Amino acid sequence: QSVLTQPPSVSEAPRQRVTISCSGSSSNIGNNAVNWYQQLPGKAPKLLIYYDDLLPSGVSDRFSGSKSGTSASLAISGLQSEDEADYYCAAWDDRLNGWVFGGGTKLTVL
Amino acid sequence: QVQLQESGPGLVKPSQTLSLTCTVSGGSISSGSYYWSWIRQPAGKGLEWIGRIYTSGSTNYNPSLKSRVTISVDTSKNQFSLKLSSVTAADTAVYYCAREKGDYMDVWGKGTTVTVSS
């Protein structure tokens, strides 16, 4: 049972838009920045979004992040087959004094 | 361009201690205000943060693993290490090291698979 809650899977057609939700609490998302990681099959996680909505250099602007209260979302527009991956949200938890991750969401591009 | 590389035994016997090292290249482990973390991922499952260390030696550990984890840093070798004691099959996973820049992990190693089995 992960501290942050994500849907196990989402799917959408190419060129469409999909959102992945991440729900937490006041001790993590509600009080700290949310980061998103993309994990391609067989690869290490890669930073996708940081500080709720910022894109690292080199990350496509088809990816965007947002946060409201104790929930955050990752949106991917103009879906491409290369976006098929597992996506994880993460935040620092003040009560646990450590990083917590969502359980991950598997994105399938139909 | 900082890169991280995990190394250590791929097979550990139950009840023994798992020991891994993360070597930092392309930059000094002591420069900048970074934390250095360990994260693991059992096959087919999600990410679990194990703990982190600051170059000063200050550490934070996952409460669920705290009694078995020790993370240390060797600035002379530009490495930091993980020791996990009394391992069981549940500790079988891919282990990643990562750099924390501010409030996010911006650089990850490629990961190393550790299997706990007799």
gemmi code that builds the backbone of each chain (N, CA, C; Angstrom):
import gemmi

chains = {
    "A": [
        ("GLN", (0.851, -1.195, 0.000), (0.000, 0.000, 0.000), (0.885, 1.242, 0.000)),
        ("SER", (0.858, 1.995, -1.110), (1.680, 3.185, -1.211), (1.039, 4.348, -0.476)),
        ("VAL", (1.888, 5.269, -0.002), (1.374, 6.455, 0.711), (0.638, 7.367, -0.261)),
        ("LEU", (1.152, 7.488, -1.476), (0.503, 8.271, -2.515), (-0.286, 7.323, -3.418)),
        ("THR", (-1.500, 7.748, -3.794), (-2.384, 6.878, -4.551), (-2.482, 7.293, -6.019)),
        ("GLN", (-2.164, 6.359, -6.888), (-2.275, 6.574, -8.331), (-3.142, 5.469, -8.919)),
        ("PRO", (-3.794, 5.736, -10.052), (-4.496, 4.646, -10.740), (-3.470, 3.669, -11.294)),
        ("PRO", (-3.736, 2.368, -11.235), (-2.757, 1.379, -11.715), (-2.457, 1.507, -13.198)),
        ("SER", (-3.478, 1.903, -13.966), (-3.273, 1.986, -15.406), (-4.192, 3.017, -16.036)),
        ("VAL", (-3.727, 3.565, -17.141), (-4.536, 4.438, -17.988), (-4.194, 4.099, -19.420)),
        ("SER", (-5.140, 4.373, -20.309), (-4.881, 4.136, -21.729), (-5.602, 5.187, -22.559)),
        ("GLU", (-5.028, 5.491, -23.678), (-5.614, 6.483, -24.575), (-5.007, 6.285, -25.952)),
        ("ALA", (-5.700, 6.836, -26.936), (-5.247, 6.693, -28.322), (-4.138, 7.690, -28.644)),
        ("PRO", (-3.381, 7.416, -29.669), (-2.345, 8.362, -30.107), (-2.944, 9.722, -30.432)),
        ("ARG", (-2.145, 10.764, -30.150), (-2.502, 12.163, -30.420), (-3.540, 12.712, -29.435)),
        ("GLN", (-4.046, 11.885, -28.553), (-5.000, 12.358, -27.547), (-4.264, 12.815, -26.287)),
        ("ARG", (-5.040, 13.229, -25.303), (-4.494, 13.719, -24.033), (-4.940, 12.809, -22.910)),
        ("VAL", (-4.025, 12.575, -21.966), (-4.351, 11.728, -20.814), (-3.835, 12.403, -19.546)),
        ("THR", (-4.542, 12.165, -18.454), (-4.080, 12.679, -17.167), (-3.939, 11.528, -16.177)),
        ("ILE", (-2.945, 11.653, -15.317), (-2.691, 10.678, -14.257), (-2.755, 11.411, -12.929)),
        ("SER", (-3.571, 10.908, -12.033), (-3.753, 11.568, -10.748), (-2.853, 10.958, -9.673)),
        ("CYS", (-2.610, 11.761, -8.644), (-1.779, 11.334, -7.509), (-2.377, 11.985, -6.267)),
        ("SER", (-2.869, 11.171, -5.369), (-3.533, 11.680, -4.180), (-2.717, 11.395, -2.933)),
        ("GLY", (-2.589, 12.405, -2.087), (-1.810, 12.243, -0.867), (-2.506, 12.846, 0.330)),
        ("SER", (-1.724, 13.484, 1.189), (-2.273, 14.074, 2.413), (-1.529, 15.363, 2.743)),
        ("SER", (-1.923, 15.950, 3.854), (-1.332, 17.221, 4.251), (0.142, 17.096, 4.626)),
        ("SER", (0.576, 15.887, 4.972), (1.974, 15.720, 5.379), (2.914, 15.544, 4.190)),
        ("ASN", (2.365, 15.301, 3.025), (3.230, 15.139, 1.848), (2.842, 16.148, 0.756)),
        ("ILE", (1.920, 15.788, -0.113), (1.572, 16.687, -1.223), (1.061, 18.024, -0.730)),
        ("GLY", (0.293, 18.007, 0.349), (-0.293, 19.244, 0.840), (0.719, 20.251, 1.353)),
        ("ASN", (1.942, 19.813, 1.633), (2.918, 20.721, 2.217), (4.265, 20.719, 1.502)),
        ("ASN", (4.396, 19.904, 0.473), (5.687, 19.782, -0.221), (5.502, 19.639, -1.722)),
        ("ALA", (6.582, 19.857, -2.437), (6.535, 19.775, -3.894), (6.322, 18.337, -4.361)),
        ("VAL", (5.668, 18.221, -5.502), (5.443, 16.921, -6.126), (6.359, 16.787, -7.344)),
        ("ASN", (6.940, 15.627, -7.467), (7.769, 15.319, -8.622), (7.192, 14.109, -9.349)),
        ("TRP", (7.407, 14.060, -10.631), (6.942, 12.935, -11.440), (8.143, 12.308, -12.154)),
        ("TYR", (8.110, 10.989, -12.212), (9.171, 10.241, -12.876), (8.574, 9.332, -13.931)),
        ("GLN", (9.276, 9.215, -15.042), (8.885, 8.305, -16.111), (9.857, 7.134, -16.115)),
        ("GLN", (9.313, 5.928, -16.134), (10.166, 4.752, -16.193), (9.807, 3.928, -17.431)),
        ("LEU", (10.650, 4.002, -18.432), (10.472, 3.190, -19.622), (10.801, 1.741, -19.293)),
        ("PRO", (10.245, 0.795, -20.027), (10.470, -0.631, -19.739), (11.939, -0.990, -19.629)),
        ("GLY", (12.297, -1.584, -18.514), (13.664, -2.034, -18.306), (14.674, -0.950, -18.002)),
        ("LYS", (14.206, 0.266, -17.795), (15.110, 1.399, -17.560), (14.942, 1.976, -16.169)),
        ("ALA", (15.877, 2.835, -15.799), (15.778, 3.541, -14.534), (14.767, 4.675, -14.650)),
        ("PRO", (14.188, 5.078, -13.544), (13.288, 6.242, -13.578), (14.032, 7.491, -14.049)),
        ("LYS", (13.270, 8.375, -14.677), (13.822, 9.624, -15.194), (12.936, 10.763, -14.700)),
        ("LEU", (13.547, 11.843, -14.218), (12.780, 12.985, -13.741), (12.012, 13.612, -14.886)),
        ("LEU", (10.699, 13.775, -14.696), (9.835, 14.296, -15.734), (9.289, 15.681, -15.382)),
        ("ILE", (8.866, 15.842, -14.144), (8.308, 17.099, -13.640), (8.871, 17.292, -12.226)),
        ("TYR", (9.261, 18.513, -11.892), (9.700, 18.795, -10.523), (9.048, 20.077, -10.028)),
        ("TYR", (9.052, 20.235, -8.708), (8.398, 21.390, -8.079), (6.981, 21.593, -8.635)),
        ("ASP", (6.232, 20.527, -8.695), (4.817, 20.487, -9.092), (4.597, 20.604, -10.601)),
        ("ASP", (5.280, 21.572, -11.253), (4.916, 21.873, -12.630), (6.087, 22.312, -13.508)),
        ("LEU", (7.307, 22.091, -13.069), (8.460, 22.510, -13.860), (9.030, 21.347, -14.659)),
        ("LEU", (9.467, 21.654, -15.878), (10.036, 20.635, -16.757), (11.557, 20.733, -16.762)),
        ("PRO", (12.239, 19.637, -16.530), (13.707, 19.650, -16.677), (14.073, 19.907, -18.136)),
        ("SER", (15.257, 20.404, -18.332), (15.747, 20.630, -19.675), (15.706, 19.322, -20.472)),
        ("GLY", (15.181, 19.419, -21.693), (15.148, 18.252, -22.556), (13.845, 17.471, -22.518)),
        ("VAL", (12.994, 17.763, -21.550), (11.701, 17.079, -21.469), (10.690, 17.807, -22.345)),
        ("SER", (9.956, 17.047, -23.134), (8.988, 17.619, -24.064), (7.908, 18.421, -23.324)),
        ("ASP", (7.491, 19.524, -23.927), (6.429, 20.330, -23.330), (5.048, 19.712, -23.536)),
        ("ARG", (4.996, 18.511, -24.060), (3.730, 17.773, -24.089), (3.378, 17.281, -22.685)),
        ("PHE", (4.375, 17.307, -21.798), (4.157, 16.906, -20.412), (3.920, 18.152, -19.552)),
        ("SER", (2.948, 18.051, -18.646), (2.709, 19.160, -17.734), (2.219, 18.621, -16.398)),
        ("GLY", (2.480, 19.388, -15.351), (2.076, 18.976, -14.026), (1.290, 20.068, -13.329)),
        ("SER", (0.438, 19.659, -12.404), (-0.328, 20.613, -11.617), (-0.593, 20.035, -10.240)),
        ("LYS", (-0.937, 20.916, -9.314), (-1.235, 20.469, -7.955), (-2.317, 21.355, -7.357)),
        ("SER", (-3.197, 20.713, -6.589), (-4.224, 21.449, -5.874), (-4.461, 20.736, -4.554)),
        ("GLY", (-4.207, 21.435, -3.462), (-4.408, 20.835, -2.149), (-3.524, 19.619, -1.937)),
        ("THR", (-4.153, 18.477, -1.715), (-3.395, 17.253, -1.457), (-3.391, 16.304, -2.648)),
        ("SER", (-3.674, 16.845, -3.830), (-3.652, 16.028, -5.046), (-2.834, 16.705, -6.129)),
        ("ALA", (-2.265, 15.883, -6.981), (-1.477, 16.377, -8.107), (-1.857, 15.593, -9.356)),
        ("SER", (-1.541, 16.175, -10.497), (-1.842, 15.507, -11.766), (-0.720, 15.692, -12.759)),
        ("LEU", (-0.554, 14.674, -13.569), (0.366, 14.725, -14.705), (-0.476, 14.621, -15.961)),
        ("ALA", (-0.273, 15.516, -16.886), (-0.988, 15.479, -18.156), (0.004, 15.273, -19.291)),
        ("ILE", (-0.396, 14.452, -20.229), (0.421, 14.207, -21.418), (-0.466, 14.448, -22.629)),
        ("SER", (-0.084, 15.392, -23.456), (-0.866, 15.698, -24.642), (-0.160, 15.154, -25.883)),
        ("GLY", (-0.923, 15.041, -26.961), (-0.343, 14.538, -28.208), (0.349, 13.198, -28.018)),
        ("LEU", (-0.370, 12.258, -27.406), (0.231, 10.979, -27.043), (0.956, 10.310, -28.208)),
        ("GLN", (2.126, 9.742, -27.880), (2.906, 9.002, -28.842), (3.222, 7.632, -28.264)),
        ("SER", (3.510, 6.685, -29.142), (3.791, 5.332, -28.676), (4.986, 5.305, -27.721)),
        ("GLU", (5.924, 6.231, -27.922), (7.113, 6.277, -27.062), (6.797, 6.723, -25.635)),
        ("ASP", (5.573, 7.201, -25.415), (5.178, 7.605, -24.068), (4.749, 6.422, -23.219)),
        ("GLU", (4.629, 5.249, -23.818), (4.248, 4.059, -23.048), (5.321, 3.788, -22.003)),
        ("ALA", (4.906, 3.851, -20.757), (5.850, 3.745, -19.646), (5.069, 3.682, -18.345)),
        ("ASP", (5.807, 3.495, -17.259), (5.228, 3.630, -15.934), (5.557, 5.028, -15.415)),
        ("TYR", (4.569, 5.658, -14.781), (4.741, 7.007, -14.263), (4.523, 7.001, -12.760)),
        ("TYR", (5.444, 7.627, -12.037), (5.394, 7.661, -10.582), (5.380, 9.103, -10.069)),
        ("CYS", (4.519, 9.367, -9.105), (4.596, 10.645, -8.407), (5.371, 10.423, -7.107)),
        ("ALA", (5.958, 11.487, -6.598), (6.734, 11.404, -5.365), (6.676, 12.737, -4.632)),
        ("ALA", (6.768, 12.657, -3.327), (6.799, 13.866, -2.508), (7.480, 13.546, -1.183)),
        ("TRP", (8.042, 14.547, -0.557), (8.609, 14.381, 0.778), (7.463, 14.342, 1.776)),
        ("ASP", (7.569, 13.422, 2.739), (6.535, 13.311, 3.761), (7.094, 13.801, 5.091)),
        ("ASP", (6.505, 14.858, 5.632), (7.006, 15.459, 6.871), (6.802, 14.543, 8.073)),
        ("ARG", (5.747, 13.737, 8.038), (5.466, 12.866, 9.190), (6.416, 11.666, 9.203)),
        ("LEU", (6.680, 11.109, 8.040), (7.589, 9.971, 7.928), (9.048, 10.412, 7.837)),
        ("ASN", (9.235, 11.722, 7.547), (10.586, 12.258, 7.364), (11.337, 11.490, 6.284)),
        ("GLY", (10.666, 11.309, 5.157), (11.279, 10.593, 4.043), (10.464, 10.763, 2.778)),
        ("TRP", (11.024, 10.251, 1.678), (10.332, 10.313, 0.393), (9.269, 9.227, 0.323)),
        ("VAL", (8.128, 9.573, -0.258), (7.088, 8.602, -0.529), (6.750, 8.653, -2.010)),
        ("PHE", (6.440, 7.489, -2.557), (6.096, 7.375, -3.965), (4.661, 6.879, -4.123)),
        ("GLY", (4.069, 7.188, -5.266), (2.835, 6.548, -5.649), (3.142, 5.140, -6.131)),
        ("GLY", (2.101, 4.339, -6.261), (2.296, 2.961, -6.685), (2.648, 2.807, -8.158)),
        ("GLY", (2.547, 3.912, -8.892), (2.872, 3.869, -10.309), (1.641, 3.661, -11.176)),
        ("THR", (1.667, 4.286, -12.340), (0.586, 4.153, -13.321), (1.180, 3.719, -14.652)),
        ("LYS", (0.659, 2.629, -15.178), (1.125, 2.135, -16.470), (0.300, 2.775, -17.576)),
        ("LEU", (0.967, 3.506, -18.454), (0.305, 4.163, -19.567), (0.412, 3.296, -20.812)),
        ("THR", (-0.739, 3.009, -21.396), (-0.779, 2.279, -22.662), (-1.322, 3.214, -23.731)),
        ("VAL", (-0.591, 3.334, -24.817), (-1.052, 4.116, -25.966), (-1.663, 3.139, -26.960)),
        ("LEU", (-2.981, 3.244, -27.112), (-3.731, 2.246, -27.895), (-3.377, 2.262, -29.372)),
    ],
    "B": [
        ("GLN", (28.608, 16.306, -16.758), (27.382, 15.522, -16.605), (27.617, 14.445, -15.545)),
        ("VAL", (26.988, 14.615, -14.400), (27.163, 13.648, -13.314), (26.483, 12.341, -13.684)),
        ("GLN", (27.166, 11.231, -13.411), (26.602, 9.905, -13.625), (26.792, 9.076, -12.366)),
        ("LEU", (25.848, 8.173, -12.135), (25.905, 7.290, -10.969), (25.922, 5.844, -11.438)),
        ("GLN", (26.685, 5.006, -10.736), (26.779, 3.598, -11.093), (26.763, 2.745, -9.836)),
        ("GLU", (25.762, 1.878, -9.750), (25.662, 0.964, -8.620), (26.540, -0.263, -8.856)),
        ("SER", (27.068, -0.820, -7.773), (27.849, -2.053, -7.885), (27.728, -2.844, -6.594)),
        ("GLY", (27.907, -4.146, -6.717), (27.842, -5.024, -5.557), (27.386, -6.411, -5.955)),
        ("PRO", (27.370, -7.330, -5.001), (26.964, -8.709, -5.291), (25.542, -8.783, -5.802)),
        ("GLY", (25.319, -9.651, -6.778), (23.978, -9.823, -7.318), (23.179, -10.873, -6.564)),
        ("LEU", (23.870, -11.622, -5.711), (23.217, -12.692, -4.963), (23.653, -12.621, -3.510)),
        ("VAL", (22.687, -12.604, -2.622), (22.957, -12.545, -1.190), (22.128, -13.628, -0.501)),
        ("LYS", (22.731, -14.302, 0.450), (22.009, -15.357, 1.173), (21.090, -14.758, 2.236)),
        ("PRO", (19.984, -15.429, 2.495), (19.075, -14.976, 3.558), (19.814, -14.843, 4.885)),
        ("SER", (19.435, -13.831, 5.631), (19.974, -13.467, 6.949), (21.313, -12.727, 6.858)),
        ("GLN", (21.910, -12.669, 5.674), (23.167, -11.962, 5.539), (22.935, -10.473, 5.270)),
        ("THR", (24.028, -9.757, 5.069), (23.953, -8.311, 4.836), (24.204, -7.978, 3.377)),
        ("LEU", (23.286, -7.236, 2.807), (23.408, -6.748, 1.429), (24.261, -5.492, 1.464)),
        ("SER", (25.269, -5.447, 0.594), (26.156, -4.275, 0.540), (26.288, -3.792, -0.897)),
        ("LEU", (25.948, -2.536, -1.124), (26.046, -1.935, -2.447), (26.783, -0.605, -2.358)),
        ("THR", (27.428, -0.269, -3.469), (28.147, 0.997, -3.563), (27.662, 1.755, -4.779)),
        ("CYS", (27.571, 3.056, -4.660), (27.226, 3.928, -5.772), (28.415, 4.842, -6.031)),
        ("THR", (28.977, 4.759, -7.224), (30.120, 5.582, -7.596), (29.654, 6.774, -8.410)),
        ("VAL", (30.055, 7.941, -7.984), (29.686, 9.193, -8.648), (30.809, 9.607, -9.586)),
        ("SER", (30.483, 9.846, -10.839), (31.485, 10.309, -11.808), (30.997, 11.588, -12.467)),
        ("GLY", (31.941, 12.367, -12.966), (31.587, 13.613, -13.632), (31.393, 14.775, -12.689)),
        ("GLY", (31.674, 14.572, -11.421), (31.536, 15.635, -10.445), (31.895, 15.122, -9.067)),
        ("SER", (32.156, 16.028, -8.145), (32.523, 15.622, -6.792), (31.295, 15.406, -5.932)),
        ("ILE", (31.292, 14.313, -5.184), (30.176, 14.022, -4.292), (30.049, 15.080, -3.199)),
        ("SER", (31.145, 15.789, -2.964), (31.170, 16.784, -1.885), (30.726, 18.162, -2.337)),
        ("SER", (30.680, 18.399, -3.640), (30.360, 19.740, -4.123), (28.858, 19.943, -4.200)),
        ("GLY", (28.444, 21.132, -3.871), (27.016, 21.427, -3.943), (26.258, 20.896, -2.742)),
        ("SER", (25.021, 21.281, -2.667), (24.170, 20.874, -1.541), (23.273, 19.724, -1.980)),
        ("TYR", (23.843, 18.550, -2.012), (23.088, 17.392, -2.480), (22.926, 16.340, -1.404)),
        ("TYR", (21.796, 15.662, -1.462), (21.614, 14.416, -0.737), (21.810, 13.283, -1.748)),
        ("TRP", (22.206, 12.130, -1.237), (22.445, 10.957, -2.075), (21.583, 9.819, -1.532)),
        ("SER", (20.712, 9.309, -2.400), (19.664, 8.388, -1.964), (19.805, 6.991, -2.541)),
        ("TRP", (19.165, 6.050, -1.841), (18.970, 4.698, -2.353), (17.478, 4.428, -2.453)),
        ("ILE", (17.084, 3.812, -3.559), (15.689, 3.462, -3.835), (15.707, 2.032, -4.382)),
        ("ARG", (14.656, 1.275, -4.102), (14.609, -0.066, -4.652), (13.257, -0.344, -5.287)),
        ("GLN", (13.235, -1.376, -6.128), (12.021, -1.722, -6.859), (11.968, -3.229, -7.067)),
        ("PRO", (11.116, -3.926, -6.309), (10.922, -5.356, -6.573), (10.346, -5.552, -7.969)),
        ("ALA", (10.622, -6.686, -8.538), (10.162, -6.974, -9.889), (8.654, -6.790, -10.015)),
        ("GLY", (8.253, -5.993, -10.988), (6.842, -5.785, -11.244), (6.139, -4.884, -10.249)),
        ("LYS", (6.893, -4.261, -9.344), (6.276, -3.421, -8.319), (6.798, -1.989, -8.394)),
        ("GLY", (6.353, -1.179, -7.452), (6.696, 0.234, -7.462), (8.002, 0.552, -6.760)),
        ("LEU", (8.286, 1.848, -6.720), (9.524, 2.338, -6.120), (9.373, 2.506, -4.606)),
        ("GLU", (10.425, 2.152, -3.894), (10.454, 2.329, -2.444), (11.753, 3.031, -2.064)),
        ("TRP", (11.619, 4.173, -1.410), (12.782, 4.906, -0.943), (13.361, 4.218, 0.281)),
        ("ILE", (14.672, 4.019, 0.285), (15.342, 3.331, 1.388), (15.940, 4.339, 2.379)),
        ("GLY", (16.622, 5.334, 1.850), (17.240, 6.309, 2.734), (18.185, 7.203, 1.966)),
        ("ARG", (18.776, 8.171, 2.656), (19.671, 9.121, 2.000), (20.730, 9.608, 2.968)),
        ("ILE", (21.780, 10.197, 2.385), (22.854, 10.755, 3.178), (23.283, 12.077, 2.583)),
        ("TYR", (23.622, 13.012, 3.446), (24.195, 14.282, 3.017), (25.700, 14.129, 3.115)),
        ("THR", (26.425, 14.967, 2.406), (27.876, 14.811, 2.416), (28.478, 15.071, 3.792)),
        ("SER", (27.708, 15.703, 4.668), (28.177, 15.909, 6.039), (28.094, 14.626, 6.848)),
        ("GLY", (27.340, 13.651, 6.307), (27.142, 12.393, 7.006), (25.760, 12.251, 7.627)),
        ("SER", (24.992, 13.322, 7.584), (23.634, 13.283, 8.114), (22.768, 12.339, 7.274)),
        ("THR", (21.955, 11.511, 7.929), (21.150, 10.520, 7.223), (19.673, 10.598, 7.578)),
        ("ASN", (18.851, 10.106, 6.653), (17.433, 9.868, 6.886), (17.128, 8.484, 6.338)),
        ("TYR", (16.308, 7.719, 7.059), (15.988, 6.372, 6.615), (14.464, 6.179, 6.580)),
        ("ASN", (14.035, 5.286, 5.694), (12.638, 4.867, 5.665), (12.334, 4.181, 7.001)),
        ("PRO", (11.310, 4.658, 7.704), (11.012, 4.061, 9.021), (10.815, 2.544, 8.976)),
        ("SER", (10.296, 2.043, 7.849), (10.028, 0.611, 7.758), (11.302, -0.220, 7.608)),
        ("LEU", (12.413, 0.419, 7.272), (13.682, -0.291, 7.066), (14.774, 0.173, 8.023)),
        ("LYS", (14.471, 1.197, 8.788), (15.486, 1.895, 9.573), (16.346, 0.984, 10.443)),
        ("SER", (15.734, -0.039, 11.029), (16.473, -0.899, 11.945), (17.516, -1.750, 11.232)),
        ("ARG", (17.420, -1.852, 9.899), (18.327, -2.735, 9.157), (19.251, -1.984, 8.190)),
        ("VAL", (19.078, -0.684, 8.067), (19.788, 0.081, 7.027), (20.891, 0.959, 7.602)),
        ("THR", (22.007, 0.977, 6.879), (23.065, 1.938, 7.150), (23.547, 2.485, 5.809)),
        ("ILE", (23.542, 3.805, 5.688), (24.074, 4.470, 4.493), (25.269, 5.301, 4.925)),
        ("SER", (26.356, 5.176, 4.174), (27.579, 5.906, 4.502), (28.150, 6.541, 3.243)),
        ("VAL", (29.072, 7.469, 3.429), (29.696, 8.158, 2.301), (31.205, 8.124, 2.458)),
        ("ASP", (31.883, 7.952, 1.336), (33.350, 7.996, 1.302), (33.735, 9.052, 0.274)),
        ("THR", (33.973, 10.260, 0.741), (34.253, 11.367, -0.181), (35.569, 11.171, -0.922)),
        ("SER", (36.510, 10.459, -0.316), (37.809, 10.247, -0.971), (37.676, 9.362, -2.205)),
        ("LYS", (36.679, 8.505, -2.203), (36.439, 7.614, -3.339), (35.270, 8.084, -4.202)),
        ("ASN", (34.655, 9.183, -3.809), (33.470, 9.699, -4.518), (32.371, 8.644, -4.591)),
        ("GLN", (32.131, 8.005, -3.460), (31.147, 6.925, -3.393), (30.272, 7.066, -2.153)),
        ("PHE", (29.082, 6.495, -2.249), (28.283, 6.291, -1.053), (27.752, 4.864, -1.098)),
        ("SER", (27.439, 4.339, 0.073), (27.162, 2.914, 0.169), (25.895, 2.624, 0.963)),
        ("LEU", (25.365, 1.432, 0.711), (24.168, 0.946, 1.394), (24.477, -0.404, 2.019)),
        ("LYS", (24.097, -0.555, 3.258), (24.142, -1.859, 3.900), (22.759, -2.157, 4.455)),
        ("LEU", (22.225, -3.332, 4.105), (20.920, -3.771, 4.571), (21.113, -5.136, 5.219)),
        ("SER", (20.865, -5.209, 6.506), (21.157, -6.434, 7.245), (19.956, -7.366, 7.304)),
        ("SER", (20.232, -8.600, 7.696), (19.185, -9.612, 7.924), (18.213, -9.696, 6.751)),
        ("VAL", (18.745, -9.848, 5.558), (17.893, -9.822, 4.363), (17.060, -11.090, 4.243)),
        ("THR", (15.907, -10.921, 3.600), (15.031, -12.041, 3.271), (14.678, -11.938, 1.793)),
        ("ALA", (13.888, -12.878, 1.306), (13.482, -12.856, -0.099), (12.749, -11.567, -0.448)),
        ("ALA", (12.106, -10.962, 0.526), (11.374, -9.717, 0.296), (12.297, -8.551, -0.061)),
        ("ASP", (13.579, -8.715, 0.152), (14.546, -7.658, -0.183), (15.089, -7.824, -1.599)),
        ("THR", (14.640, -8.841, -2.303), (15.025, -9.031, -3.702), (14.425, -7.899, -4.543)),
        ("ALA", (15.279, -7.186, -5.258), (14.814, -6.015, -5.994), (15.924, -5.457, -6.871)),
        ("VAL", (15.552, -4.512, -7.717), (16.537, -3.666, -8.381), (16.795, -2.493, -7.450)),
        ("TYR", (18.045, -2.235, -7.172), (18.430, -1.144, -6.276), (19.034, -0.008, -7.095)),
        ("TYR", (18.486, 1.194, -6.885), (18.965, 2.376, -7.586), (19.596, 3.348, -6.588)),
        ("CYS", (20.621, 4.050, -7.058), (21.094, 5.203, -6.303), (20.711, 6.452, -7.101)),
        ("ALA", (20.551, 7.550, -6.388), (20.109, 8.784, -7.039), (20.642, 10.000, -6.296)),
        ("ARG", (20.769, 11.092, -7.045), (21.169, 12.365, -6.454), (19.945, 13.229, -6.231)),
        ("GLU", (19.864, 13.836, -5.056), (18.799, 14.775, -4.760), (19.318, 16.188, -4.892)),
        ("LYS", (18.718, 16.930, -5.796), (19.067, 18.336, -5.988), (17.876, 19.156, -5.520)),
        ("GLY", (17.998, 19.802, -4.388), (16.843, 20.520, -3.858), (15.807, 19.521, -3.385)),
        ("ASP", (14.641, 19.589, -3.956), (13.547, 18.730, -3.533), (13.160, 17.712, -4.589)),
        ("TYR", (14.126, 17.246, -5.350), (13.816, 16.231, -6.341), (15.078, 15.434, -6.663)),
        ("MET", (14.875, 14.229, -7.190), (15.988, 13.359, -7.581), (16.210, 13.550, -9.068)),
        ("ASP", (17.311, 14.187, -9.405), (17.503, 14.553, -10.797), (18.426, 13.614, -11.573)),
        ("VAL", (19.236, 12.845, -10.895), (20.141, 11.913, -11.568), (20.012, 10.554, -10.908)),
        ("TRP", (19.817, 9.526, -11.740), (19.652, 8.163, -11.242), (20.707, 7.260, -11.866)),
        ("GLY", (21.122, 6.257, -11.116), (21.931, 5.210, -11.685), (21.052, 4.270, -12.501)),
        ("LYS", (21.701, 3.351, -13.199), (20.951, 2.426, -14.052), (20.317, 1.295, -13.251)),
        ("GLY", (20.760, 1.115, -12.024), (20.183, 0.084, -11.170), (20.986, -1.211, -11.196)),
        ("THR", (20.919, -1.936, -10.099), (21.560, -3.233, -10.017), (20.611, -4.217, -9.352)),
        ("THR", (20.526, -5.406, -9.906), (19.596, -6.411, -9.390), (20.251, -7.215, -8.281)),
        ("VAL", (19.554, -7.306, -7.173), (20.013, -8.113, -6.047), (18.968, -9.176, -5.747)),
        ("THR", (19.392, -10.400, -5.732), (18.514, -11.523, -5.424), (18.933, -12.118, -4.085)),
        ("VAL", (17.955, -12.325, -3.216), (18.230, -12.971, -1.928), (17.759, -14.408, -2.029)),
        ("SER", (18.717, -15.318, -1.979), (18.404, -16.736, -2.126), (19.558, -17.568, -1.601)),
        ("SER", (19.215, -18.732, -1.087), (20.260, -19.634, -0.593), (20.794, -20.511, -1.715)),
    ],
}
model = gemmi.Model(1)
for chain_id, residues in chains.items():
    chain = gemmi.Chain(chain_id)
    for i, (resn, *xyz) in enumerate(residues, 1):
        res = gemmi.Residue()
        res.name, res.seqid = resn, gemmi.SeqId(i, " ")
        for name, pos in zip(("N", "CA", "C"), xyz):
            atom = gemmi.Atom()
            atom.name, atom.element = name, gemmi.Element(name[0])
            atom.pos, atom.b_iso = gemmi.Position(*pos), 0.0
            res.add_atom(atom)
        chain.add_residue(res)
    model.add_chain(chain)
structure = gemmi.Structure()
structure.add_model(model)
structure.setup_entities()
